Amino acid sequence: MRFPAHARPFRKERKQDNGLPAKSTSPSQRNNVIVFNPRAITMQVRNFVRRHKWRLRPLRRLVLPARSMKRAALESIGAFWGRIPPRLELSTLDYASEHTEISVLEIRCAEVVRLPPHPFRTHTSFGELKAAPAFVFEIPNVNFWAHYGGAVVTADNALLADLSPEVWGPANHPIFSRWRLPESELLNGRIAIAVTPEAGANYYHWLLDLLPRVLLLKHATQNFSNYDTLLLNGSGANYERETLTALEVPPEKIRFVDSHDRFQIASAVFPSLDNNVVAPWKVHGLHQLASPVQSNQHRRRLYLSRARAAVRRIANEKEISEALRQHDFEILEAETQSFREQADLFANASAIVAPHGAALANIVFCQPGTRVVEITTRAGYRDWYWQLATVAGLSYEVLEAQPTRSSSGPSENADMIVSRQGLARLLESV
């Protein structure tokens, strides 16, 4: 795998014709032929982990028994420590009905969207998309642990399950099995919290899961002046600041947190959590948020490359890129564009072709009727962009690819080969 010069883990210094270092190098560099590049090392390690983490999947079956054993042990000795594990409350709405000190504001009502035929499946459960109502809850005297999507524990020691997501299910939340939790920091004032699963490391989840929750917080008070602090989980990526600026969140009120942070909060405000459901209000809100500049000029055709990604790359991309260019497609890498640039590109596109990946979340900014083609293997197909395209009024289809034989790991993340014949048929109709 080749890297650009700035991304190579060990970079040779430039040499003059006489073999000595170039004059522009510093004295400390002249004694070393190799320059260490930590940024590139980090990138390679991250990509290696993404390619090979599937090998750890068999260990998953050990996680739940281990957590159950730890939970039983904690419960048995909790009396000696003076620590009683919280009880589980599945619904914040039901809990609030019995606790008048909690205020509940319904921001969005439930919605149902009829879906077109599924690209691969015919089961009737794929016939419609159900979006639950969206609420904002204000809860006094909360203990909040910023692990994953958060752990919300009330003053009477109840864990609110629907505001405390856990991939293994609420009964297996790690708060029940941790020997020791981080020390609590006291936060006075009115604290808004939108810590959301996976949003700290993935553009899709940031855009379509976390930002809509921030929108709910904004709608609850019309602006952010009534909040003292906004707690979020993030990675420090530029698009995070850009999108929060577009939402008019004051930078001085933003605080990024992670699993090392735990707080005792006098008054906490939580938007409801509805992950991986593309509700119409999310799509409309995000489209207005970006306010993309729509050009009166000829609309563009875009192909989004995943050449820099760790998984789901197109093995014969050079070959298909030539065919796409012949049909006036521009070859782009979304990660090289700012958030505003991506929003404007998608808003002014007439057709988009791309392998499955987070960059396709930008179709939320497309104009109705835009043609969207998702390249994916059957094993790697996910429903997200089919649903998103339907809600946004786009013309969506799948170009099925085949996994490469050289790909290691599960087939859903395999690199792909696109059929020339299949691509040719597609381009004839675009």
C-alpha positions as CSV (number, residue, x, y, z in Angstrom):
1,M,0.0,0.0,0.0
2,R,1.5,3.3,-1.1
3,F,1.1,6.5,1.0
4,P,1.7,10.1,0.1
5,A,4.9,11.5,1.4
6,H,3.3,13.2,4.4
7,A,1.7,10.0,5.5
8,R,4.6,7.6,5.3
9,P,5.6,6.2,8.6
10,F,9.3,6.5,8.0
11,R,10.3,9.2,5.5
12,K,13.8,9.5,3.9
13,E,15.3,12.9,3.9
14,R,16.0,14.6,0.6
15,K,19.5,14.2,-0.7
16,Q,21.7,16.5,-2.7
17,D,23.7,15.1,-5.6
18,N,26.7,14.6,-3.3
19,G,24.7,12.4,-1.0
20,L,24.5,14.9,1.8
21,P,21.2,16.1,3.3
22,A,19.6,19.1,1.5
23,K,20.4,22.5,3.0
24,S,16.8,23.1,4.1
25,T,17.0,20.3,6.7
26,S,17.6,21.3,10.4
27,P,20.8,20.3,12.2
28,S,18.9,17.7,14.2
29,Q,17.6,16.1,11.1
30,R,21.0,15.9,9.4
31,N,22.2,13.3,11.8
32,N,19.3,11.0,11.0
33,V,18.4,9.5,7.6
34,I,15.0,8.4,8.8
35,V,12.3,10.8,10.2
36,F,9.6,9.3,12.4
37,N,6.0,10.2,11.3
38,P,3.6,9.4,14.2
39,R,0.6,10.5,12.2
40,A,1.2,7.9,9.6
41,I,1.9,5.2,12.2
42,T,-1.5,6.0,13.8
43,M,-3.2,5.8,10.4
44,Q,-1.7,2.4,9.6
45,V,-2.5,1.0,13.0
46,R,-6.1,2.2,12.7
47,N,-6.5,0.6,9.3
48,F,-4.9,-2.6,10.5
49,V,-7.4,-2.9,13.4
50,R,-10.3,-2.2,11.1
51,R,-9.3,-4.9,8.7
52,H,-8.6,-7.6,11.4
53,K,-10.9,-6.8,14.3
54,W,-13.3,-9.5,12.9
55,R,-10.9,-12.1,14.1
56,L,-11.9,-11.2,17.7
57,R,-15.6,-11.9,17.0
58,P,-15.5,-15.5,18.6
59,L,-14.5,-13.8,21.9
60,R,-17.9,-12.0,21.9
61,R,-19.5,-15.1,23.4
62,L,-17.3,-14.7,26.4
63,V,-18.4,-11.1,27.1
64,L,-21.9,-11.7,28.4
65,P,-21.0,-14.5,30.8
66,A,-18.1,-12.5,32.1
67,R,-20.3,-9.5,32.7
68,S,-23.0,-11.6,34.3
69,M,-20.4,-13.1,36.7
70,K,-19.1,-9.6,37.6
71,R,-22.6,-8.2,38.1
72,A,-23.5,-11.1,40.4
73,A,-20.2,-10.6,42.4
74,L,-20.9,-6.8,42.7
75,E,-24.4,-7.3,43.9
76,S,-23.3,-9.8,46.5
77,I,-20.6,-7.6,48.0
78,G,-22.2,-4.2,47.2
79,A,-23.5,-3.9,50.8
80,F,-19.9,-4.0,52.1
81,W,-18.9,-1.2,49.6
82,G,-22.0,0.8,50.2
83,R,-22.6,0.6,46.5
84,I,-26.0,-0.6,45.3
85,P,-26.3,-1.2,41.5
86,P,-29.0,0.9,39.9
87,R,-32.3,-0.7,39.0
88,L,-33.4,-0.8,35.3
89,E,-36.1,1.5,34.0
90,L,-36.9,0.7,30.3
91,S,-38.8,3.8,29.4
92,T,-38.0,7.4,30.4
93,L,-41.5,8.4,29.4
94,D,-43.1,5.9,31.7
95,Y,-40.7,6.8,34.5
96,A,-41.5,10.5,34.1
97,S,-45.2,9.9,34.4
98,E,-44.5,8.8,38.0
99,H,-42.0,11.5,38.8
100,T,-43.5,15.0,38.4
101,E,-40.1,16.7,38.9
102,I,-39.2,15.6,35.4
103,S,-40.4,17.8,32.6
104,V,-41.2,16.3,29.2
105,L,-41.6,18.2,25.9
106,E,-42.7,16.4,22.7
107,I,-40.9,18.0,19.8
108,R,-41.8,15.6,16.9
109,C,-44.8,13.2,16.6
110,A,-44.5,9.6,15.3
111,E,-44.2,9.1,11.5
112,V,-44.6,6.2,9.1
113,V,-43.0,6.2,5.7
114,R,-43.9,3.6,3.0
115,L,-40.8,2.1,1.5
116,P,-40.2,0.8,-2.1
117,P,-39.3,-2.8,-2.7
118,H,-36.1,-3.8,-0.9
119,P,-33.1,-4.3,-3.2
120,F,-32.4,-7.8,-1.9
121,R,-35.2,-8.9,0.4
122,T,-39.0,-9.4,0.0
123,H,-40.0,-9.8,3.7
124,T,-43.1,-7.6,4.6
125,S,-41.3,-6.0,7.5
126,F,-39.3,-4.0,5.0
127,G,-42.5,-2.3,3.7
128,E,-42.5,0.7,6.0
129,L,-40.3,2.8,8.2
130,K,-41.6,3.7,11.7
131,A,-40.2,6.7,13.4
132,A,-41.0,7.1,17.1
133,P,-42.0,10.4,18.6
134,A,-39.1,12.7,19.7
135,F,-38.9,14.2,23.2
136,V,-36.7,16.4,25.3
137,F,-36.5,15.5,29.0
138,E,-35.3,17.7,31.8
139,I,-34.3,15.6,34.8
140,P,-32.9,17.0,38.2
141,N,-30.1,15.5,40.2
142,V,-28.7,13.1,37.5
143,N,-25.5,11.1,37.6
144,F,-24.2,10.8,34.0
145,W,-21.4,8.5,32.8
146,A,-20.2,9.3,29.3
147,H,-19.5,5.7,28.3
148,Y,-20.5,4.8,24.7
149,G,-23.9,6.5,24.4
150,G,-24.1,7.4,28.1
151,A,-25.5,6.0,31.4
152,V,-28.2,8.1,33.0
153,V,-28.8,7.3,36.7
154,T,-31.5,9.2,38.5
155,A,-31.6,10.5,42.1
156,D,-33.5,7.3,43.2
157,N,-30.9,5.1,41.5
158,A,-32.7,4.1,38.3
159,L,-30.8,3.6,35.1
160,L,-32.9,5.0,32.2
161,A,-32.4,2.3,29.6
162,D,-33.6,4.2,26.5
163,L,-31.2,7.1,27.3
164,S,-28.4,4.6,28.2
165,P,-27.8,2.6,25.1
166,E,-25.8,-0.6,25.2
167,V,-25.0,-2.9,22.2
168,W,-25.6,-6.0,24.3
169,G,-28.9,-4.8,25.6
170,P,-29.8,-2.7,28.6
171,A,-29.5,-5.5,31.2
172,N,-25.9,-5.9,30.1
173,H,-24.9,-2.3,30.4
174,P,-21.3,-2.1,31.8
175,I,-22.4,0.1,34.7
176,F,-23.7,-3.1,36.3
177,S,-20.4,-4.9,36.0
178,R,-17.7,-2.3,36.5
179,W,-15.7,-2.7,39.7
180,R,-15.0,1.0,39.7
181,L,-16.5,4.0,37.9
182,P,-14.7,7.3,37.3
183,E,-15.0,9.9,40.0
184,S,-18.0,12.2,39.5
185,E,-17.4,15.9,38.7
186,L,-20.0,18.3,39.9
187,L,-21.7,20.3,37.2
188,N,-24.1,23.1,38.3
189,G,-26.5,24.9,36.0
190,R,-28.5,23.5,33.1
191,I,-26.5,20.9,31.2
192,A,-27.6,19.6,27.8
193,I,-26.4,16.2,26.9
194,A,-26.3,14.6,23.4
195,V,-23.7,11.8,23.8
196,T,-24.6,9.3,21.1
197,P,-23.4,5.8,20.2
198,E,-20.7,5.6,17.5
199,A,-20.9,9.3,16.8
200,G,-17.4,10.1,18.1
201,A,-15.7,8.2,15.3
202,N,-18.1,8.0,12.3
203,Y,-19.4,10.7,10.0
204,Y,-22.7,8.9,9.4
205,H,-23.6,8.5,13.0
206,W,-22.5,12.1,13.8
207,L,-24.6,13.5,11.0
208,L,-27.7,11.4,11.2
209,D,-27.8,10.3,14.9
210,L,-26.1,13.0,17.0
211,L,-26.9,16.2,15.1
212,P,-30.6,15.5,15.1
213,R,-30.5,15.2,18.9
214,V,-28.8,18.6,19.0
215,L,-31.5,19.9,16.8
216,L,-34.1,18.7,19.3
217,L,-32.3,20.6,22.1
218,K,-32.3,23.7,20.0
219,H,-36.0,23.4,19.2
220,A,-36.8,22.9,22.9
221,T,-35.6,26.5,23.8
222,Q,-35.3,28.1,20.3
223,N,-31.6,28.6,20.9
224,F,-28.8,27.5,23.2
225,S,-28.8,30.5,25.5
226,N,-30.7,28.5,28.1
227,Y,-28.0,25.9,28.4
228,D,-24.8,26.4,30.4
229,T,-22.9,23.5,28.7
230,L,-23.5,21.0,25.9
231,L,-21.9,17.6,26.5
232,L,-21.0,15.7,23.3
233,N,-18.7,12.8,22.3
234,G,-16.5,13.5,19.3
235,S,-13.1,12.8,17.7
236,G,-12.0,16.4,17.0
237,A,-12.7,16.2,13.3
238,N,-13.2,19.4,11.5
239,Y,-16.7,18.5,10.3
240,E,-17.8,18.3,14.0
241,R,-17.0,22.0,14.6
242,E,-18.3,23.0,11.2
243,T,-21.7,21.3,11.7
244,L,-22.1,22.7,15.3
245,T,-21.3,26.2,14.0
246,A,-24.0,25.7,11.3
247,L,-26.4,24.8,14.2
248,E,-25.4,28.1,15.9
249,V,-24.0,26.3,19.0
250,P,-21.8,28.7,20.9
251,P,-18.3,27.2,20.9
252,E,-17.6,28.1,24.5
253,K,-20.6,25.9,25.6
254,I,-19.3,22.8,23.9
255,R,-17.5,20.2,26.0
256,F,-16.4,16.9,24.4
257,V,-16.4,13.9,26.8
258,D,-15.6,10.2,26.8
259,S,-15.8,7.1,29.0
260,H,-13.4,8.6,31.4
261,D,-15.9,11.3,32.3
262,R,-18.7,11.1,34.9
263,F,-20.8,13.9,36.3
264,Q,-23.2,14.8,39.0
265,I,-25.6,17.2,37.4
266,A,-28.1,19.5,39.1
267,S,-30.3,19.8,36.0
268,A,-29.7,17.6,32.9
269,V,-31.6,18.0,29.6
270,F,-31.7,14.9,27.3
271,P,-33.1,14.6,23.8
272,S,-34.6,11.2,23.1
273,L,-32.5,8.6,21.3
274,D,-33.7,6.9,18.1
275,N,-30.5,5.5,16.5
276,N,-30.4,4.1,13.0
277,V,-33.9,5.3,12.2
278,V,-34.0,7.8,9.4
279,A,-37.0,9.8,10.6
280,P,-38.4,12.4,8.1
281,W,-37.8,15.2,10.6
282,K,-34.1,14.4,10.7
283,V,-33.8,14.6,7.0
284,H,-35.7,17.9,6.7
285,G,-33.8,19.4,9.6
286,L,-30.4,18.5,8.3
287,H,-31.2,19.7,4.8
288,Q,-32.1,23.1,6.2
289,L,-29.1,23.1,8.5
290,A,-26.6,22.9,5.8
291,S,-28.4,25.5,3.6
292,P,-26.3,24.2,0.6
293,V,-25.7,26.6,-2.2
294,Q,-27.6,25.4,-5.2
295,S,-26.1,26.4,-8.5
296,N,-28.0,27.3,-11.6
297,Q,-25.2,25.8,-13.7
298,H,-25.1,22.3,-15.1
299,R,-25.6,19.8,-12.3
300,R,-22.6,17.5,-11.7
301,R,-22.1,13.7,-11.7
302,L,-20.0,12.4,-8.8
303,Y,-18.2,9.2,-8.1
304,L,-16.9,8.9,-4.5
305,S,-13.7,6.9,-4.2
306,R,-12.9,4.8,-1.1
307,A,-9.2,4.5,-2.1
308,R,-8.1,5.9,1.3
309,A,-10.4,3.6,3.3
310,A,-9.4,0.5,5.2
311,V,-12.3,-1.7,4.0
312,R,-14.8,-1.9,1.2
313,R,-12.6,-0.5,-1.5
314,I,-13.1,-1.0,-5.2
315,A,-10.3,-3.4,-6.4
316,N,-10.7,-2.4,-10.1
317,E,-11.4,1.3,-9.4
318,K,-8.9,2.5,-12.0
319,E,-10.8,0.5,-14.7
320,I,-14.2,1.8,-13.7
321,S,-13.0,5.3,-13.2
322,E,-12.1,5.6,-16.8
323,A,-15.6,4.4,-17.8
324,L,-17.2,6.9,-15.4
325,R,-15.1,9.8,-16.7
326,Q,-16.3,9.0,-20.2
327,H,-19.8,9.6,-18.9
328,D,-18.8,13.0,-17.3
329,F,-18.4,11.7,-13.8
330,E,-16.0,13.5,-11.5
331,I,-13.9,11.2,-9.2
332,L,-13.8,12.6,-5.7
333,E,-12.6,11.6,-2.2
334,A,-15.1,13.0,0.3
335,E,-12.5,13.0,3.1
336,T,-10.5,15.7,1.3
337,Q,-13.6,18.1,1.3
338,S,-14.9,20.3,4.1
339,F,-18.4,19.7,5.4
340,R,-19.6,22.8,3.5
341,E,-18.0,21.7,0.3
342,Q,-19.5,18.2,0.6
343,A,-23.0,19.6,1.2
344,D,-22.7,21.9,-1.8
345,L,-21.4,19.1,-4.0
346,F,-24.3,16.8,-3.2
347,A,-26.8,19.6,-3.4
348,N,-25.7,20.3,-7.0
349,A,-25.3,16.7,-8.2
350,S,-27.6,15.0,-10.7
351,A,-26.2,11.6,-10.1
352,I,-24.0,10.0,-7.4
353,V,-22.2,6.6,-7.6
354,A,-20.4,5.3,-4.6
355,P,-19.3,2.2,-2.6
356,H,-21.1,1.7,0.7
357,G,-19.6,4.1,3.2
358,A,-20.1,7.0,5.5
359,A,-19.7,9.6,2.8
360,L,-23.1,8.5,1.3
361,A,-24.7,10.1,4.4
362,N,-24.3,13.4,2.4
363,I,-27.2,12.4,0.1
364,V,-29.3,14.0,2.8
365,F,-28.4,17.3,1.1
366,C,-29.4,16.1,-2.4
367,Q,-32.3,17.7,-4.3
368,P,-35.3,15.4,-4.8
369,G,-35.0,13.2,-7.8
370,T,-31.2,12.9,-7.7
371,R,-30.0,9.5,-8.9
372,V,-28.1,7.6,-6.2
373,V,-26.3,4.3,-7.0
374,E,-24.8,2.4,-4.1
375,I,-22.1,-0.2,-4.9
376,T,-22.1,-3.0,-2.4
377,T,-21.9,-6.8,-2.1
378,R,-25.0,-8.7,-1.1
379,A,-23.4,-9.7,2.2
380,G,-22.3,-6.2,3.0
381,Y,-25.6,-4.5,2.2
382,R,-27.2,-2.3,4.9
383,D,-30.6,-0.6,4.6
384,W,-29.6,2.9,5.8
385,Y,-29.1,4.6,2.5
386,W,-32.1,2.9,0.9
387,Q,-34.2,4.4,3.7
388,L,-32.5,7.8,3.6
389,A,-33.0,8.1,-0.2
390,T,-36.7,7.2,0.1
391,V,-37.3,9.8,2.8
392,A,-35.4,12.4,0.9
393,G,-37.2,11.7,-2.3
394,L,-34.2,10.4,-4.3
395,S,-34.0,7.8,-7.1
396,Y,-32.0,4.9,-5.5
397,E,-30.6,1.7,-6.8
398,V,-27.9,-0.8,-6.0
399,L,-25.1,-1.9,-8.2
400,E,-24.2,-5.3,-6.8
401,A,-20.4,-6.1,-6.7
402,Q,-18.5,-9.3,-5.9
403,P,-16.1,-9.6,-3.0
404,T,-12.4,-10.1,-3.9
405,R,-10.9,-13.5,-3.3
406,S,-7.9,-11.9,-1.7
407,S,-10.0,-10.1,1.0
408,S,-9.4,-11.4,4.5
409,G,-12.1,-11.1,7.1
410,P,-15.9,-11.2,6.8
411,S,-17.4,-10.6,3.4
412,E,-19.5,-7.6,4.5
413,N,-16.3,-5.6,4.7
414,A,-14.5,-7.2,1.8
415,D,-13.0,-5.1,-1.0
416,M,-15.1,-5.3,-4.2
417,I,-14.9,-5.9,-7.9
418,V,-17.4,-4.1,-10.1
419,S,-18.6,-5.9,-13.2
420,R,-17.8,-3.9,-16.4
421,Q,-21.0,-5.2,-18.0
422,G,-23.1,-4.2,-15.0
423,L,-21.5,-0.7,-14.9
424,A,-22.0,-0.3,-18.6
425,R,-25.7,-1.1,-18.3
426,L,-26.0,1.4,-15.4
427,L,-24.2,4.2,-17.3
428,E,-26.5,3.8,-20.3
429,S,-29.5,4.7,-18.1
430,V,-27.9,7.6,-16.2
